[in-house]
Amino acid sequence: MFRDLQHSEFVADAYLKKTWNETTKGVTLPVPDPQDLFIPSEVSDLIMLPPKTKRPPGRPPTKRKRSAGEIPVQPNLI
């Protein structure tokens, strides 16, 4: 069944050796040391904290809240 097919038919072009060589052909610069970067004092003086949130007490509801325009569906009783 698969004997007449080439292996390249099962692999995307992005994973071929030729494609990897072309993507790294350019100059790759090293990552600079964070101590060498200039950070303005306006930025370094900012205090970043996560937003203050409060979890409601109790167990979360198991049924979803219906929207205002949603019509409740009655079960079919025979």
Secondary structure, DSSP 8 states (H G I E B T S, - for coil): --TTS-GGGSS-GGGSHHHHHHHTSS-------GGGS---HHHHT-----------SS---SS----TT---------
